[in-house]
Amino acid sequence: MHLICPSCGSKNRVPEEKLEQDIRCGRCQHDLMASEPVVLKDDNLLPFLEGTELPVVVDFWAPWCGPCKTMAPQFAAAAKATPKVRFVKVDTDASPVVSRKFAIRSIPSIVLFKHGQEIDRRLGAMSAAELSSWISTKT
């Protein structure tokens, strides 16, 4: 299984049976399977999506958005409850290129990717339970 390090962008090969262990990047020693969402931007989101073989859920949000602020702790709780899915947050104001690429017109927009391809998306805030349930039906 390949995982891209959200810190340095290195591709790491990890045996699937070790995904629930403490896994560190071979280059920078960053935690590859951290239980909290990682923040990515224009320059590193696409390589992360394309190189990570686990499903990736991206929360496209903005700091001025009330529903986004409400959903942030729910997104973090879902990340802790769903260890074999990578959770990513992208600030649409700071990352206009990927926001345009994925046609983000409403926030929060939650997009599920597998092997770099969009599988499904949901608009608006969700609870951690709703988010986890949605992910489990799609992966």
C-alpha positions, 0 to 999 in steps of 0.5 A: 500500500502506498501512502504519501507523507502530508509533511514532505510529500514522499511516497511510502510503501506500507504493508496493509497489515501494519496500517494500524501501527505507528507508521512514520515517513521514511524521509521525515519521520512524520506520522503517516496515519495520524488520527487528526485531519491534515492541512493541505494546499494547492501545491500538495493536495493533488500529489497526496490524492493521486499517491495515497491508496487509502480513501481520502476525505477532503473538507473544503472550508474557509475560516469565515464560514460559520457552518465550516467552524461548526463542522470542524470538530465533527470532521476531527471526530470522524477522523479519529473514528475512521482510521483507514481513511485519510482526512484532509482540510483545504482552506478554499481562500488559501488554495484557489487552484484546487478549489477551482479544479474541483468546482467548489462553489459551496462550503463546506464541501466534503469530497471523497476520493479514491486513487485520486478520483472523486467518488462522491461529495456532500455539501453542508455540515454533517455530524461525525456519525453522518460523515462516518456512515456516508464514508462507509457506504462509499468505500 
